[in-house]
Amino acid sequence: MESNQKTILSRIISLMKSSEIKYKENNFRGSLEDKLKIKSLINEKLISNKEIMDKYMDELSKLYSSKFDLIKDHRMKISDKKRMQIINLLEKKSQEKLLNCDYEGAVKALRRSEKYQYKIR
């Protein structure tokens, strides 16, 4: 892995942690801004690199793993096509809420879409 990509991956991981801290402190706007930065970094630079995307998904699974996770249970029963439809719907809903300045709703929709993305352990 190139050092540039390692740098980008470490930046993404630090933004994920920062976003989670801000979310827990009810700073929804700051959390959403961090998540949007992560999304732009991934779309611009890393989406084609499978190794980096796998590490990103591993970080998501660490962040969102829980003993009682209804989304995880639901993911195990639906097809990949349906899962992608749900992810796209949640990201669209997040954008709509952002346009209405509902930062809390926007970040919650993005977090939920991330829960549908990560690897099931």
Secondary structure, DSSP 8 states (H G I E B T S, - for coil): --HHHHHHHHHHHHHHHHHHHHHHTT-HHHHHHHHHHHHHHIIIIITT-HHHHHHHHHHHHHHH--SS-HHHHHHHHS-HHHHHHHHHHHHHHHHHHHHTT-HHHHHHHHHHHHHHHS---
